[in-house]
Amino acid sequence: MQLKIYGIMIGIAILMAVSHVWAVGITVDADGFGDDMDISDVFAGVTLSSVGDYPGLDGRVYAHSDGLASTGVSVFANNLAFERQWNYDWGSGFALRADFDYAADTVVIDLIGDNPADFDIGGLYAYDSDDVLLDSVVSGNLVYGEIFRAQISRLDFDIAYIIAGGAGAETVHLDNLAINVIPEPISFLLLAMGGGLLRRRKF
C-alpha cells in the first residue's frame, strides 16, 4: 500500500514537472487584419468577445489601426464609437474577454494609456472555469501612449478566461495578448505516461 502511494506521488510530481516543459505559447494580435475586420474567432485555441452592459455593444472584437499599438499597427477594438478604448467597470463597461480552449497558467497583455490630457489605469483579471476570480493586476497611472505589460502567472493551469480594460472610469487600448497552455492531446499523453509509470511501479 505504501509503495502504491509512493508511486502515485512520483507520478504526480513527474506530471507537474513535464507539463510546463510541454506547454505551448499562443500569441493573439490584431496585426495582419484589415480595419473593422471581426477577429473574434480567427485565433486557434482562443475566442475573443466584448463584454459589459454598455448600450449597443455587440459582443464581438475587431482589428483597428492605431498609432498607440504596442506591436505593429493595430489593436483590439469594439463596435462602439470609441472602438479602440476598453473599460472594465465590473460588468457595466465594455471590456475585452478572451476564453481559452485549454486552461492557461500564464497570461499577458499590453494595457496602453489613451488620454493625452490625463492619466489612465488599466487592469487584467483572470478567472477559472467556475467564474471564480483567480488573480488580477492593475497598472499604475499611465500617461498617453505608455505601455504596461500586465501579466498573471499561476502555479497551476487553471485560467479559463481573462477580462481586460480600463479601471473605474478610465479607458485603455489593448494589444498583444499571449497565453501559455497545454494542448489537450499532450494532457492525455501525460496522463497515459503517468498511468504507465504507476503500473510499472506496481509490478
C-alpha positions in Angstrom: 0.0 0.0 0.0 2.8 2.4 0.9 4.6 1.5 -2.3 1.5 2.3 -4.3 1.0 5.7 -2.6 4.7 6.4 -3.2 4.3 5.6 -6.9 1.3 7.8 -7.2 3.2 10.7 -5.6 6.1 10.2 -8.0 3.7 10.1 -10.9 2.1 13.4 -9.9 5.4 15.1 -9.4 6.6 14.0 -12.9 3.4 15.2 -14.5 3.7 18.6 -12.8 7.3 18.9 -13.9 6.9 17.9 -17.6 3.6 19.8 -18.1 5.4 23.1 -18.0 8.0 21.8 -20.5 5.3 20.8 -23.0 3.2 23.9 -22.6 2.6 25.9 -25.8 2.6 29.7 -26.1 -0.2 31.3 -28.1 0.0 34.9 -29.4 -3.2 36.8 -30.2 -2.6 40.0 -32.0 -4.7 42.3 -34.3 -1.9 42.9 -36.8 -2.4 41.5 -40.2 -6.1 42.1 -40.4 -7.9 45.0 -42.0 -9.7 47.8 -40.1 -13.0 46.7 -38.6 -12.4 43.0 -39.5 -14.1 40.7 -37.0 -11.3 38.7 -35.3 -13.4 37.1 -32.6 -13.0 33.6 -33.8 -9.9 33.6 -36.0 -7.3 32.5 -33.5 -6.8 28.8 -32.8 -7.5 28.0 -29.2 -8.8 31.4 -28.2 -12.2 33.1 -28.6 -12.4 36.9 -28.2 -15.5 38.8 -27.2 -16.5 42.3 -25.9 -18.4 42.1 -22.6 -20.4 44.6 -20.4 -23.7 46.3 -20.3 -22.8 49.4 -22.3 -25.6 50.2 -24.8 -25.0 48.9 -28.3 -22.1 46.6 -27.5 -22.4 43.7 -30.0 -20.2 41.2 -28.2 -17.6 41.0 -31.0 -13.9 42.0 -31.3 -12.4 43.7 -34.3 -9.0 44.8 -35.5 -8.3 48.5 -36.0 -5.2 50.5 -36.9 -3.8 52.6 -34.0 -0.8 54.8 -33.6 -0.6 53.7 -30.0 -0.2 50.0 -30.9 2.5 48.3 -28.9 3.3 45.8 -31.7 2.7 46.5 -35.4 0.0 48.9 -36.3 -3.3 47.5 -35.0 -5.0 46.9 -31.6 -8.2 45.2 -30.4 -11.4 47.2 -31.0 -15.1 47.0 -30.3 -18.1 48.2 -32.4 -18.7 51.3 -30.3 -18.0 54.9 -31.4 -14.8 54.9 -29.3 -13.8 51.5 -30.8 -10.2 51.2 -29.6 -11.0 52.1 -26.0 -11.8 49.5 -23.4 -13.2 49.7 -19.9 -13.8 47.1 -17.2 -16.3 48.6 -14.8 -17.2 45.3 -13.1 -19.8 44.3 -15.6 -21.2 47.6 -16.7 -18.5 48.7 -19.1 -17.1 47.5 -22.4 -14.2 45.1 -21.7 -12.2 42.6 -23.7 -12.7 39.0 -22.8 -10.6 36.0 -24.1 -11.7 32.4 -23.5 -9.2 29.6 -23.8 -9.9 26.2 -25.2 -7.3 24.8 -22.8 -6.6 26.2 -19.4 -3.6 28.5 -19.1 -1.0 29.2 -16.4 0.2 32.5 -17.7 -1.5 35.4 -19.5 0.0 38.7 -20.6 -1.5 41.7 -22.4 -0.5 45.3 -23.1 -2.5 48.0 -21.5 -1.9 51.3 -23.2 -2.7 54.8 -21.8 -5.0 56.7 -24.2 -5.7 60.1 -22.6 -3.5 62.9 -23.8 -4.8 65.3 -21.1 -4.6 63.0 -18.1 -3.5 59.5 -16.9 -5.2 56.1 -17.3 -5.4 53.0 -15.2 -6.0 49.5 -16.6 -6.5 46.0 -15.3 -6.2 42.4 -16.2 -8.4 39.8 -14.4 -8.1 36.0 -14.6 -10.9 33.6 -13.9 -11.3 29.8 -13.7 -14.0 27.7 -15.4 -16.4 28.3 -12.5 -16.1 32.1 -12.9 -14.1 32.5 -9.8 -11.6 35.4 -9.9 -8.2 33.8 -9.5 -5.9 36.8 -9.7 -5.7 40.4 -11.0 -3.1 43.0 -11.8 -3.8 46.7 -12.1 -1.4 49.2 -13.7 -0.2 52.4 -12.1 -1.0 55.8 -13.7 -0.4 55.5 -17.4 0.4 58.6 -19.4 -0.7 58.9 -23.1 0.9 56.1 -25.1 2.6 54.5 -22.1 2.5 50.6 -22.2 2.0 48.4 -19.2 2.7 44.7 -19.8 0.2 43.2 -17.5 1.0 39.6 -16.5 -0.7 36.9 -14.4 1.2 33.7 -13.7 -0.2 30.7 -11.8 1.3 27.5 -10.4 -1.4 25.5 -12.0 -3.0 25.6 -15.4 -6.4 26.9 -14.2 -7.0 30.1 -16.1 -10.1 29.6 -18.3 -10.5 33.2 -19.4 -9.4 36.7 -18.8 -11.1 40.1 -18.9 -9.1 43.4 -19.5 -9.9 47.1 -19.7 -9.6 50.4 -18.0 -10.3 50.5 -14.3 -13.0 52.6 -12.8 -13.9 55.4 -15.2 -10.7 55.1 -17.2 -10.2 53.5 -20.6 -7.1 51.9 -22.2 -6.2 50.5 -25.5 -5.3 46.7 -25.6 -2.8 44.9 -27.7 -0.5 41.8 -27.9 -2.2 39.1 -25.9 -0.2 36.0 -25.1 -1.0 32.9 -23.2 0.7 29.7 -22.1 -1.4 26.5 -22.3 -1.1 22.7 -22.5 -3.0 21.4 -25.6 -5.4 18.6 -24.8 -3.6 15.8 -26.8 -0.5 16.4 -24.7 -2.6 16.3 -21.5 -3.8 12.9 -22.4 -0.3 11.8 -23.3 0.9 13.0 -19.9 -1.8 11.0 -18.1 -1.0 7.9 -20.2 2.7 8.2 -19.3 1.8 8.6 -15.6 -0.5 5.6 -15.7 2.2 3.5 -17.3 4.7 4.6 -14.6 2.2 3.6 -11.9 1.7 0.2 -13.5 5.4 -0.5 -13.7 5.8 0.5 -10.0 3.0 -1.9 -9.1 4.9 -4.8 -10.6 
